Amino acid sequence: MRILGVDPGTAIVGYGVIDHEGSKLTPVDFGVIRTSPDLPCYRRLALVHQEVTEKIRCHRPEIMAIEELFFNKNTRTALSVGEARGVIMLAAAEEDLLVEEYTPLQVKMAVVGYGRAQKVQVQEMVKILLGLTKIPKPDDAADALAIAICHAHSRRNPLVRKGEGS
């Protein structure tokens, strides 16, 4: 199964594509989509939508795994991430791609086995699980790969899907 993991944002969207066969995880592609802060919000969202659509068409994943929006102290940031999630999920819907959402806790549980793991622990496990020589950069790409790994692991472990076991 090919999985597209997405770490949503307006300025930077992380993406990671992996193949999951049996217990084997293989990295296919990862990186970030950047938008200029000089552009108005609606233009940035249009670019995110366009670039995500291109990634879907290029890699033909069977499913998109995306980080669920969690409440943030900064309302402005939460709203912009929500808008980005909307256009990213629209791109998936337009390409008839299934979407699964995971909380940061679920991602940490699936990748590290501990829901309160530090970011560097998650990144190190992404590197190990995908057989990479170094931690994927930038952080948003590593986060997207972690989200994709979370979906791969949640297919085998229903406790991850429910967010239990922390």
KAVEN-V253482 format. One record per helix or strand of 2 or more residues. SS is the DSSP state (alpha for helix, beta for strand). FROM is the first residue (numbers start at 1). TO is the last residue. Records with the same first field share a line. If there is no record, write none. Layout:
SS->FROM-TO / FROM-TO
This chain:
beta->2-7 / 12-21 / 24-34 / 63-67 / 98-102
alpha->41-59 / 75-94 / 104-111 / 119-129 / 139-156 / 158-162
